[in-house]
């Protein structure tokens, strides 16, 4: 306020009266607006009742499950239904916490025609791709996955999708997301082999870096635009044409710069690793999880256990790429078969050693909405159904740092709840067919008859 303005408002009798009158008018207007606005309705109380309950606080299946929900929170578990509540009786079903997929790519989906995907679908405008992301997010939520960690996307489309879901603009699961994955020029996260004079080569903003300082810069860029987690590619990948699947692609110095910068900003680091040597370098640098892990040795798995580094096995992606290997270019098909041949034995060794395991699928490599098949694929390799469920609820929540809010059915936690038919420990494949999905107290799926 300028000196001239202050002099015009110098208090005199008329000035005081005018100020008082203005205040009264404003107060009256505010009261009128408040009176016109309807009083917010009290949140509805919903009771979910089923024959069984698996709350993910342990490995026990409880009979006679009752969950009371008010608003977006769980009020009680295995209590009594309050008078006047809306009761949904699911009959012979199991109530569980909402599932958590620690490894998804919600903004893309590979197609049977690999080259059509690479040269057409992946080149969509970001606004167009965001609409597909919204579709894939809805399918994922309807499959029972109320939380996901999205580990890599182009053009910051994943950041926009997460923000739109949080704002209620579109429907989808709770998202932690990474923006661009960070890797080396020519490596698994680099752009496809378009002629460099036609398509601009990627740099640190797109996550591609050489040397510790560029890699530190790449981390900062992703966090600047909203990344919740940092995804890196220390080893080659299956679905990239130019790089061997098991060769290290980041130096120890680059890895140290990436991990230290991410941890300084309180971001966790997920490391795409098929190769054992690359995984050892990543573990030594302090990453929080190893994704895929196809060729990990027992010594490396023991190191992961000792350091508390999670394995996110993405068994579904291994199964899918091996099953459809003939549809890929020959060098990709060979890598898919080699990874599949090694992955099962690695997973069995991880179970025997006691490596912490969090559920993750690599959805986007296969069609979104099929994520629940991962439970059965892990059980087929010797993981008990109860342990598989814990990997996809409680343990995944711990990896993501969300265990205070999700991952178990307990009073005060978010009302993220799934119901599946029958006794889920007798038929783990029931997770593929949810009868009911509730996210933050809102029913997203309720099958007829329930």
Secondary structure, 3 states (H helix, E strand, C coil): CCHHHHHHCCCCHHHHHHHHHHHHHHHHHHHHHHHHCCCCCCCCEEEEEEEEEECCCCCCCEEEEEEEEECCEEEEECCCCCCCCEEEECCCEEEEECEEEEEECCCCCCCCCHHHHHHCHHHCCHHHHHHHHHHHHHHHHHCCEEEEEECCCCCCHHHHHHHHHHCCCCCCCEEEECCCCEECCCCCCCCCCCCCCCCCCCCHHHCECCCHHHHHHHHHHHHHCCCCEEEEECECCCCCCCCCCCCECCCHHHHHHHHHHHHHCCCEEEEEECCHHHHHHHHHHCCCEEEECCCCCHHHHHHHHHHCCEEECCHHHHHHHHHCHHHCCHHHHHHHHHHHHHHHHHHHHHHHHCCCECCCCCECCCCCCCCCHHHHHHHHCCCCHHHHHHHCCHHHHHHHCCCCCCCCCCCCCECCEEEEECCCCCCHHHHHCEEEEEECCEEEEECCCC
